[in-house]
Amino acid sequence: MIHGALFDLEGVLYIGGYPLPGSREALLSLRSAGIPMRFITNSTRTTRSAIVNRLARMGLEVPVQHLFTPVVAARNYLIARKLTPHLLVHPDIQGEFADLLGPSPGAVLLGDAGSGFSYEALNQCFQLLLDGLPLLAMGSNRYFRECHQFSLDIGPFMAALEYAAELEAVVLGKPSPDFFLAAVNSLGLPPQDVIMVGDDAEMDVCGALAAGLRGALVRSGKYRPGDECKVEPAGGRVFDHLDAVVDYIL
């Protein structure tokens, strides 16, 4: 039995500024059936409150406390370990870490910096890693869908720094098991009773399956033909649209 659900956002519930067909109805059906939901994204270009406001403008009501983002996970990680970050993140989220900054960084924090991924910025991170600082990455996605094309995400830049500095990053967003389990724990359910619904075969579905959840891949967003081969052998399910996911859950 499935008693709870986690949903990815971009590519599953909406694309760009528009809700995908059936997304509002899917959430309403699950709420009416008493299925608790959490929303889990690897977006690191905007704040949690901005994401919630954007969803509301599309008619998708998500309480801010039900939204789990790598930015929040990174703040919690830094605070718990009393680490001062050196930031290579998007300008729109730099303010989320302003109170944690200091003259002597204790970790390099990597987000989707967009055009901020310059040689100079990456090389500065590299120098700090050589000095012994750990590398914290708010995800390891290879790419994301931006309008009608795919764009590079954090993963390729993380991999470059790992290779150059000969170390392994600590990943704080998907596919980290801790990231999934934080959302699951807020539901008060065991992982095997919760399904993760996403459009990214590796980060969403395989990541959730590795954390002990169930996984459902939707053929929307960044889905590409052949992604079924990544999730089905691991126990994931594949659906054409959200209506079919709802039918499976209920």
C-alpha beads as a LAMMPS data file, in Angstrom:
LAMMPS data file: protein, C-alpha beads

250 atoms
249 bonds

1 atom types
1 bond types

-500.0 500.0 xlo xhi
-500.0 500.0 ylo yhi
-500.0 500.0 zlo zhi

Masses

1 110.0

Atoms # bond

1 1 1 0.000 0.000 0.000
2 1 1 1.117 3.558 -0.749
3 1 1 0.261 5.995 2.051
4 1 1 2.259 9.070 1.025
5 1 1 3.773 10.734 -2.041
6 1 1 6.696 12.985 -2.906
7 1 1 6.493 15.073 -6.075
8 1 1 9.194 16.715 -8.115
9 1 1 8.079 20.112 -9.447
10 1 1 9.535 21.307 -12.768
11 1 1 8.683 18.824 -15.488
12 1 1 6.122 16.963 -13.370
13 1 1 3.641 19.571 -12.145
14 1 1 4.603 22.415 -14.476
15 1 1 6.953 23.513 -17.231
16 1 1 8.073 27.109 -17.413
17 1 1 5.255 29.148 -15.926
18 1 1 2.438 26.810 -16.896
19 1 1 0.947 23.825 -15.046
20 1 1 1.044 20.553 -16.935
21 1 1 -2.336 19.077 -17.896
22 1 1 -3.872 17.211 -14.982
23 1 1 -1.438 18.475 -12.331
24 1 1 -4.019 20.459 -10.335
25 1 1 -6.513 17.615 -10.568
26 1 1 -3.923 15.056 -9.478
27 1 1 -3.097 16.985 -6.296
28 1 1 -6.783 17.534 -5.520
29 1 1 -7.569 13.834 -5.999
30 1 1 -4.784 12.727 -3.662
31 1 1 -5.740 15.300 -1.025
32 1 1 -9.371 14.198 -1.220
33 1 1 -8.251 10.606 -0.679
34 1 1 -6.225 11.598 2.388
35 1 1 -2.822 10.899 0.828
36 1 1 -0.282 13.286 2.408
37 1 1 2.210 14.857 0.011
38 1 1 5.544 16.606 0.099
39 1 1 7.280 18.425 -2.730
40 1 1 10.963 17.915 -3.331
41 1 1 13.037 19.857 -5.851
42 1 1 16.679 20.227 -6.790
43 1 1 16.198 23.822 -7.895
44 1 1 18.960 26.048 -6.525
45 1 1 18.244 29.223 -8.453
46 1 1 15.468 30.551 -6.259
47 1 1 14.291 30.639 -2.652
48 1 1 11.673 28.369 -1.146
49 1 1 9.188 31.221 -0.681
50 1 1 9.640 32.299 -4.306
51 1 1 8.941 28.742 -5.482
52 1 1 5.764 28.560 -3.387
53 1 1 4.584 31.912 -4.784
54 1 1 5.278 30.758 -8.322
55 1 1 3.270 27.587 -7.764
56 1 1 0.378 29.610 -6.329
57 1 1 0.239 31.762 -9.458
58 1 1 -0.272 28.546 -11.423
59 1 1 -3.050 27.399 -9.103
60 1 1 -0.857 24.809 -7.378
61 1 1 -1.179 25.301 -3.636
62 1 1 1.834 24.020 -1.695
63 1 1 2.446 25.001 1.962
64 1 1 5.995 26.286 2.369
65 1 1 6.701 23.754 5.133
66 1 1 5.868 20.943 2.697
67 1 1 8.529 22.037 0.197
68 1 1 12.018 20.549 0.524
69 1 1 14.871 22.271 -1.317
70 1 1 18.667 21.835 -1.400
71 1 1 19.055 25.432 -0.220
72 1 1 17.334 24.618 3.074
73 1 1 19.283 21.341 3.343
74 1 1 22.555 23.189 2.774
75 1 1 21.774 25.812 5.420
76 1 1 20.940 23.099 7.944
77 1 1 24.138 21.200 7.106
78 1 1 26.332 24.283 7.487
79 1 1 24.686 25.394 10.724
80 1 1 24.864 21.936 12.307
81 1 1 28.598 21.749 11.586
82 1 1 29.342 25.442 12.213
83 1 1 30.843 25.839 8.751
84 1 1 31.356 29.155 6.977
85 1 1 30.723 28.712 3.240
86 1 1 32.553 29.974 0.198
87 1 1 29.683 30.372 -2.264
88 1 1 29.482 29.509 -5.930
89 1 1 25.708 29.765 -6.253
90 1 1 23.080 31.691 -8.195
91 1 1 22.810 35.395 -7.235
92 1 1 19.128 34.963 -6.334
93 1 1 19.939 32.674 -3.392
94 1 1 23.114 34.273 -2.064
95 1 1 21.033 36.119 0.523
96 1 1 19.923 32.794 2.007
97 1 1 23.489 32.315 3.299
98 1 1 24.377 35.921 4.147
99 1 1 24.250 35.329 7.898
100 1 1 26.636 32.368 7.605
101 1 1 29.436 34.141 5.721
102 1 1 32.761 35.063 7.289
103 1 1 36.381 35.893 6.450
104 1 1 37.642 32.305 6.726
105 1 1 35.549 29.768 4.767
106 1 1 35.315 26.219 6.036
107 1 1 33.604 24.652 3.012
108 1 1 32.937 25.295 -0.672
109 1 1 29.205 25.351 -1.429
110 1 1 28.224 24.693 -5.039
111 1 1 24.818 25.456 -6.519
112 1 1 23.513 26.109 -10.022
113 1 1 25.388 29.380 -10.529
114 1 1 24.286 29.795 -14.147
115 1 1 26.557 32.321 -15.864
116 1 1 28.534 32.535 -12.608
117 1 1 30.316 29.305 -13.619
118 1 1 33.337 31.175 -14.963
119 1 1 36.876 29.847 -15.081
120 1 1 37.909 32.336 -12.400
121 1 1 35.106 31.314 -10.045
122 1 1 35.715 27.587 -10.512
123 1 1 39.471 28.005 -10.127
124 1 1 38.976 29.901 -6.865
125 1 1 36.936 26.963 -5.564
126 1 1 39.644 24.603 -6.765
127 1 1 42.312 26.479 -4.806
128 1 1 40.230 26.271 -1.626
129 1 1 39.677 22.542 -2.140
130 1 1 43.432 22.066 -2.496
131 1 1 43.757 23.791 0.884
132 1 1 41.632 21.026 2.382
133 1 1 38.110 22.476 2.372
134 1 1 35.265 20.008 1.679
135 1 1 33.071 20.388 -1.410
136 1 1 29.329 20.605 -0.736
137 1 1 27.029 20.342 -3.768
138 1 1 23.317 21.131 -3.707
139 1 1 22.616 18.328 -6.177
140 1 1 24.402 16.388 -8.893
141 1 1 21.971 16.720 -11.809
142 1 1 23.550 16.453 -15.240
143 1 1 21.138 18.885 -16.915
144 1 1 17.709 20.461 -16.590
145 1 1 15.007 21.522 -19.009
146 1 1 14.920 25.265 -19.667
147 1 1 12.038 26.347 -21.900
148 1 1 12.467 24.119 -24.968
149 1 1 16.066 23.000 -24.489
150 1 1 18.297 21.180 -22.034
151 1 1 20.897 23.179 -20.091
152 1 1 23.863 22.146 -17.958
153 1 1 23.104 21.753 -14.247
154 1 1 25.389 21.449 -11.198
155 1 1 26.645 17.917 -11.897
156 1 1 29.183 18.625 -14.671
157 1 1 30.808 21.437 -12.669
158 1 1 30.830 19.329 -9.513
159 1 1 32.490 16.504 -11.448
160 1 1 35.165 18.872 -12.784
161 1 1 36.086 20.047 -9.282
162 1 1 36.040 16.483 -7.932
163 1 1 38.362 15.352 -10.698
164 1 1 40.766 18.277 -10.383
165 1 1 40.980 18.236 -6.579
166 1 1 40.824 14.419 -6.316
167 1 1 37.995 14.351 -3.809
168 1 1 34.314 13.435 -3.566
169 1 1 31.627 16.031 -2.983
170 1 1 28.990 15.779 -0.287
171 1 1 25.674 15.949 -2.179
172 1 1 22.935 17.654 -0.164
173 1 1 20.047 17.479 -2.661
174 1 1 18.765 14.634 -4.793
175 1 1 19.879 11.820 -5.066
176 1 1 21.148 11.957 -1.461
177 1 1 19.185 9.456 0.678
178 1 1 19.167 11.953 3.552
179 1 1 17.363 14.480 1.352
180 1 1 14.593 12.034 0.456
181 1 1 14.320 10.723 4.001
182 1 1 13.941 14.212 5.476
183 1 1 10.760 14.606 3.414
184 1 1 9.611 11.066 4.240
185 1 1 10.186 11.573 7.973
186 1 1 8.002 14.683 7.909
187 1 1 5.150 12.423 6.760
188 1 1 5.655 10.059 9.686
189 1 1 5.682 7.086 7.322
190 1 1 8.183 4.320 6.551
191 1 1 10.004 4.842 3.224
192 1 1 8.482 1.745 1.629
193 1 1 5.006 3.284 2.014
194 1 1 5.974 6.461 0.109
195 1 1 6.323 6.927 -3.653
196 1 1 8.516 9.511 -5.359
197 1 1 7.121 10.874 -8.622
198 1 1 9.572 12.540 -10.979
199 1 1 10.707 13.105 -14.551
200 1 1 14.420 12.462 -13.908
201 1 1 15.179 8.735 -14.040
202 1 1 18.480 8.999 -12.147
203 1 1 17.982 11.764 -9.596
204 1 1 14.261 11.351 -8.835
205 1 1 13.415 7.706 -9.311
206 1 1 16.647 5.739 -8.900
207 1 1 17.661 8.039 -6.057
208 1 1 14.380 7.389 -4.261
209 1 1 14.570 3.645 -4.844
210 1 1 18.083 3.575 -3.375
211 1 1 16.725 5.343 -0.281
212 1 1 14.070 2.646 0.195
213 1 1 11.110 4.480 -1.360
214 1 1 8.997 3.451 -4.297
215 1 1 9.566 5.333 -7.540
216 1 1 7.461 6.484 -10.484
217 1 1 8.858 8.034 -13.667
218 1 1 6.497 10.259 -15.664
219 1 1 7.044 10.711 -19.390
220 1 1 7.123 14.508 -19.210
221 1 1 9.614 17.300 -18.587
222 1 1 13.197 16.078 -18.989
223 1 1 12.143 12.477 -19.679
224 1 1 13.918 11.011 -22.700
225 1 1 13.054 7.774 -24.553
226 1 1 15.042 4.932 -23.036
227 1 1 14.899 6.250 -19.454
228 1 1 12.651 3.270 -18.681
229 1 1 15.721 1.050 -18.871
230 1 1 17.249 2.944 -15.950
231 1 1 14.326 2.617 -13.533
232 1 1 12.391 -0.560 -14.353
233 1 1 15.227 -2.993 -13.508
234 1 1 15.540 -1.243 -10.122
235 1 1 11.827 -1.646 -9.364
236 1 1 10.532 1.692 -10.617
237 1 1 7.261 2.178 -12.490
238 1 1 6.776 4.286 -15.626
239 1 1 3.621 6.270 -16.475
240 1 1 2.530 8.414 -19.400
241 1 1 0.844 11.086 -17.287
242 1 1 -0.138 12.055 -13.744
243 1 1 -3.656 10.627 -14.039
244 1 1 -2.129 7.164 -14.325
245 1 1 0.088 7.826 -11.316
246 1 1 -2.949 8.812 -9.229
247 1 1 -4.799 5.671 -10.304
248 1 1 -1.789 3.575 -9.276
249 1 1 -1.519 5.241 -5.860
250 1 1 -5.233 4.969 -5.120

Bonds

1 1 1 2
2 1 2 3
3 1 3 4
4 1 4 5
5 1 5 6
6 1 6 7
7 1 7 8
8 1 8 9
9 1 9 10
10 1 10 11
11 1 11 12
12 1 12 13
13 1 13 14
14 1 14 15
15 1 15 16
16 1 16 17
17 1 17 18
18 1 18 19
19 1 19 20
20 1 20 21
21 1 21 22
22 1 22 23
23 1 23 24
24 1 24 25
25 1 25 26
26 1 26 27
27 1 27 28
28 1 28 29
29 1 29 30
30 1 30 31
31 1 31 32
32 1 32 33
33 1 33 34
34 1 34 35
35 1 35 36
36 1 36 37
37 1 37 38
38 1 38 39
39 1 39 40
40 1 40 41
41 1 41 42
42 1 42 43
43 1 43 44
44 1 44 45
45 1 45 46
46 1 46 47
47 1 47 48
48 1 48 49
49 1 49 50
50 1 50 51
51 1 51 52
52 1 52 53
53 1 53 54
54 1 54 55
55 1 55 56
56 1 56 57
57 1 57 58
58 1 58 59
59 1 59 60
60 1 60 61
61 1 61 62
62 1 62 63
63 1 63 64
64 1 64 65
65 1 65 66
66 1 66 67
67 1 67 68
68 1 68 69
69 1 69 70
70 1 70 71
71 1 71 72
72 1 72 73
73 1 73 74
74 1 74 75
75 1 75 76
76 1 76 77
77 1 77 78
78 1 78 79
79 1 79 80
80 1 80 81
81 1 81 82
82 1 82 83
83 1 83 84
84 1 84 85
85 1 85 86
86 1 86 87
87 1 87 88
88 1 88 89
89 1 89 90
90 1 90 91
91 1 91 92
92 1 92 93
93 1 93 94
94 1 94 95
95 1 95 96
96 1 96 97
97 1 97 98
98 1 98 99
99 1 99 100
100 1 100 101
101 1 101 102
102 1 102 103
103 1 103 104
104 1 104 105
105 1 105 106
106 1 106 107
107 1 107 108
108 1 108 109
109 1 109 110
110 1 110 111
111 1 111 112
112 1 112 113
113 1 113 114
114 1 114 115
115 1 115 116
116 1 116 117
117 1 117 118
118 1 118 119
119 1 119 120
120 1 120 121
121 1 121 122
122 1 122 123
123 1 123 124
124 1 124 125
125 1 125 126
126 1 126 127
127 1 127 128
128 1 128 129
129 1 129 130
130 1 130 131
131 1 131 132
132 1 132 133
133 1 133 134
134 1 134 135
135 1 135 136
136 1 136 137
137 1 137 138
138 1 138 139
139 1 139 140
140 1 140 141
141 1 141 142
142 1 142 143
143 1 143 144
144 1 144 145
145 1 145 146
146 1 146 147
147 1 147 148
148 1 148 149
149 1 149 150
150 1 150 151
151 1 151 152
152 1 152 153
153 1 153 154
154 1 154 155
155 1 155 156
156 1 156 157
157 1 157 158
158 1 158 159
159 1 159 160
160 1 160 161
161 1 161 162
162 1 162 163
163 1 163 164
164 1 164 165
165 1 165 166
166 1 166 167
167 1 167 168
168 1 168 169
169 1 169 170
170 1 170 171
171 1 171 172
172 1 172 173
173 1 173 174
174 1 174 175
175 1 175 176
176 1 176 177
177 1 177 178
178 1 178 179
179 1 179 180
180 1 180 181
181 1 181 182
182 1 182 183
183 1 183 184
184 1 184 185
185 1 185 186
186 1 186 187
187 1 187 188
188 1 188 189
189 1 189 190
190 1 190 191
191 1 191 192
192 1 192 193
193 1 193 194
194 1 194 195
195 1 195 196
196 1 196 197
197 1 197 198
198 1 198 199
199 1 199 200
200 1 200 201
201 1 201 202
202 1 202 203
203 1 203 204
204 1 204 205
205 1 205 206
206 1 206 207
207 1 207 208
208 1 208 209
209 1 209 210
210 1 210 211
211 1 211 212
212 1 212 213
213 1 213 214
214 1 214 215
215 1 215 216
216 1 216 217
217 1 217 218
218 1 218 219
219 1 219 220
220 1 220 221
221 1 221 222
222 1 222 223
223 1 223 224
224 1 224 225
225 1 225 226
226 1 226 227
227 1 227 228
228 1 228 229
229 1 229 230
230 1 230 231
231 1 231 232
232 1 232 233
233 1 233 234
234 1 234 235
235 1 235 236
236 1 236 237
237 1 237 238
238 1 238 239
239 1 239 240
240 1 240 241
241 1 241 242
242 1 242 243
243 1 243 244
244 1 244 245
245 1 245 246
246 1 246 247
247 1 247 248
248 1 248 249
249 1 249 250
